[in-house]
Amino acid sequence: MKKLGLIVVLILGLVIMGASRVEALIIFEIEGNDTIATAQNIDAFFSIGANVDIQDSATIPWVSISATGDGTYDYYSFTVASAGSTGVFDIDYGMFDIDTEIGLFDPAGLVLAQNDDFFPNTVGAGGSAHPFDSYISHTFAASGLHTIGVSRFPSSATTGTLTGAAPHQGSDYTLQVSIQNHDGGGGQEPVIPEPLTLGLFGSGLLGLLG
């Protein structure tokens, strides 16, 4: 009987652990990220796993950030491991609430790229279903801590800051960030199992148990 209980606990633990790792792919904005100096760091949350909204999601580490505007700019910092790595920054699901603009900054706060509207848009291959959702693809010339900032039209990025309009109160958007060679600080990027795979795995073990 003890053996049976141990196996059941093991199965549940594996399924719960896998499910929690799937949830870790989507994080929420934490307010207070109103400047580059106070940017929300997202390094710990990069993983690899299937996501229809993200290009090459099965091979390039990424994180998905769900955010709600409060009248201030939103900044997110991340580490580029090596020069020559490409980063993709893609706003999704902002089309009903906000016309976003995004700016990419290097460790010194210099502007590397900025974008308002993205054409063309291709769902599942970078970009989103609406051209008002911003998109940047950039190959980094140097490693180090970089920052992506989110504002709304009309605005722009200048050295050290965004200027113009900020995401208005209650507006929602999702920011997808993909960075080549990003290891989440752990030396090896975790591979996230899909929920269906976890369910089948658990069912199979329960079948064996039966």
C-alpha positions in Angstrom: 0.0 0.0 0.0 2.9 2.3 0.8 4.4 1.5 -2.6 1.1 2.4 -4.3 0.9 5.8 -2.5 4.5 6.6 -3.4 3.8 5.9 -7.1 0.7 8.1 -7.1 2.5 10.9 -5.4 5.3 10.6 -8.0 2.9 10.8 -10.9 1.1 13.8 -9.5 4.4 15.5 -8.8 5.7 15.0 -12.3 2.4 16.4 -13.8 2.2 19.3 -11.5 5.9 20.2 -12.0 5.5 20.1 -15.7 2.3 22.2 -15.6 4.0 24.8 -13.5 6.9 25.0 -16.0 4.4 25.5 -18.8 2.8 28.4 -16.8 6.3 29.9 -16.3 6.4 30.6 -20.0 3.9 33.5 -19.5 4.8 36.1 -16.9 3.1 39.3 -15.8 4.4 42.8 -15.8 5.4 44.1 -12.4 4.8 47.8 -12.0 7.7 50.0 -10.9 9.3 49.3 -14.3 8.8 52.9 -15.4 12.4 53.7 -16.3 15.4 51.9 -17.8 17.0 52.0 -14.3 14.0 50.2 -12.8 13.3 47.9 -15.7 11.7 44.5 -14.9 14.4 41.8 -15.5 13.1 38.8 -17.4 16.3 36.7 -17.6 15.1 34.0 -15.3 12.0 33.2 -17.4 13.3 32.2 -20.9 12.4 28.7 -22.0 11.9 26.7 -25.2 8.5 25.3 -26.1 5.9 25.5 -28.8 4.0 28.8 -29.1 2.0 29.7 -32.2 2.5 33.4 -31.6 6.4 33.2 -31.6 8.7 32.5 -34.5 11.1 29.5 -34.0 9.7 29.0 -30.5 10.8 25.4 -30.5 14.5 26.3 -31.0 15.1 29.9 -29.7 14.6 30.8 -26.0 11.7 33.1 -25.4 9.4 34.6 -22.8 5.9 36.0 -23.1 4.9 39.0 -20.9 1.3 39.9 -20.2 1.0 43.6 -19.3 -1.6 46.3 -18.4 -1.0 50.0 -18.9 -1.2 52.5 -16.0 -0.1 55.7 -17.7 3.6 55.0 -17.4 6.2 53.5 -19.8 7.0 49.8 -19.4 10.7 48.6 -19.5 12.0 45.1 -19.5 15.7 44.2 -19.2 17.4 41.0 -20.5 21.0 39.8 -21.0 22.5 39.2 -24.4 25.0 36.4 -24.0 27.1 37.1 -27.1 27.6 39.5 -30.0 25.9 38.3 -33.2 22.8 37.0 -31.3 19.5 38.1 -32.7 16.6 39.3 -30.6 12.9 39.5 -31.7 10.4 41.8 -29.9 6.8 41.3 -30.9 3.7 43.0 -29.5 0.6 40.8 -29.7 -3.1 41.4 -28.8 -2.7 45.1 -28.3 -4.8 45.9 -31.3 -8.1 46.3 -29.4 -6.6 48.5 -26.6 -3.5 50.2 -27.6 -1.4 51.3 -30.7 2.0 50.4 -29.3 5.5 51.7 -30.0 8.6 50.0 -28.8 12.2 51.0 -28.4 15.3 48.9 -27.9 18.3 50.2 -25.8 21.9 49.0 -25.4 23.6 48.9 -21.9 24.5 52.6 -22.2 20.9 53.5 -23.0 21.6 54.3 -26.6 18.7 53.5 -29.0 19.4 50.4 -31.2 16.0 50.2 -32.9 12.4 51.4 -32.6 9.1 50.5 -34.3 5.5 51.7 -34.3 3.6 49.6 -36.9 4.8 46.4 -38.5 4.1 45.4 -42.1 3.6 42.7 -43.3 2.2 40.7 -40.4 2.3 36.9 -40.5 0.7 34.9 -37.6 3.0 32.2 -36.4 6.1 33.5 -38.2 6.8 36.7 -36.4 4.5 39.7 -36.2 0.8 39.5 -35.3 -2.6 39.7 -37.0 -2.8 43.5 -36.8 -0.3 46.1 -38.2 -0.6 48.4 -35.1 1.2 45.8 -33.1 4.9 46.7 -33.0 7.8 44.4 -34.0 11.6 44.6 -33.9 14.2 42.1 -35.1 17.7 43.1 -34.2 21.2 41.5 -34.3 23.2 42.6 -31.3 26.8 44.0 -31.8 27.7 43.4 -28.2 26.8 41.3 -25.2 25.4 42.8 -21.9 22.2 43.9 -20.3 19.8 45.5 -22.8 16.3 46.9 -22.4 13.1 46.9 -24.4 10.6 49.7 -23.7 6.9 49.9 -24.5 5.0 53.2 -25.2 2.1 54.1 -27.4 1.6 56.3 -30.5 2.6 59.0 -30.8 6.0 58.5 -29.1 9.7 57.8 -29.8 12.8 56.4 -28.2 15.7 58.8 -27.4 18.9 58.2 -25.5 18.0 56.7 -22.1 14.3 56.9 -22.3 11.0 56.8 -24.2 9.2 60.1 -24.9 5.6 60.9 -25.8 2.6 58.9 -24.9 2.7 56.0 -22.4 0.4 52.9 -22.3 -2.9 54.3 -21.0 -4.7 53.0 -17.9 -6.2 49.6 -18.4 -4.8 48.9 -21.9 -3.6 45.4 -22.4 -0.9 43.9 -24.6 1.4 40.9 -24.7 5.1 41.3 -25.4 7.0 38.3 -26.9 10.8 38.4 -26.4 13.0 35.9 -28.2 16.8 36.0 -27.7 19.2 33.6 -29.4 21.7 31.8 -27.1 19.9 32.9 -24.0 20.2 30.3 -21.2 18.1 31.9 -18.5 21.2 32.1 -16.3 21.2 28.3 -15.7 23.6 27.2 -18.3 21.1 25.2 -20.2 17.7 26.3 -21.5 14.8 24.2 -20.0 12.6 22.5 -22.6 8.9 23.0 -21.6 6.7 19.9 -22.2 3.3 20.7 -23.7 0.2 20.1 -21.5 -1.1 17.3 -23.8 2.2 15.5 -23.5 2.1 15.7 -19.7 -1.5 14.4 -19.7 -0.6 11.4 -21.8 2.5 10.7 -19.7 0.4 10.8 -16.5 -2.3 8.6 -18.1 0.3 6.1 -19.2 1.8 5.8 -15.8 -1.6 5.4 -14.2 -2.4 2.7 -16.8 0.8 0.8 -15.8 -0.1 1.3 -12.2 -3.6 -0.2 -12.8 
